[in-house]
Amino acid sequence: MHIEKNFMDNIFNTIMDVKGKTKDNVKVRMNIKEFCRRKNLELVTIIDGKLMKPKAPYSFTLEQKRSIC
């Protein structure tokens, strides 16, 4: 039962893009560049060498989040 709850929490938090709870972080995005080669999910370097994580296509938009809640 606890494994199922933890699994559901992880999926839900990733899809809803909950800050601090999602499994989609900078380390994962660095691994995606190395292993998966998905250009739309790779980190993007912006001014002053800062890294930006683009919005993932599997996370919901604001309207979708509101309709679920």
JOPEZI-V544318 format. One record per run of one state. SS is the DSSP state (helix for helix, strand for strand, loop for the rest). FROM is the first residue (numbers start at 0). LEN is the number of residues. If there is no record, write none. Layout:
ss: {SS;SS}
from: {FROM;FROM}
len: {LEN;LEN}
This chain:
ss: {loop;helix;loop;helix;loop;helix;loop;strand;loop;helix;loop;strand;loop;helix;loop}
from: {0;1;16;25;36;38;41;43;45;46;49;50;52;61;68}
len: {1;15;9;11;2;3;2;2;1;3;1;2;9;7;1}
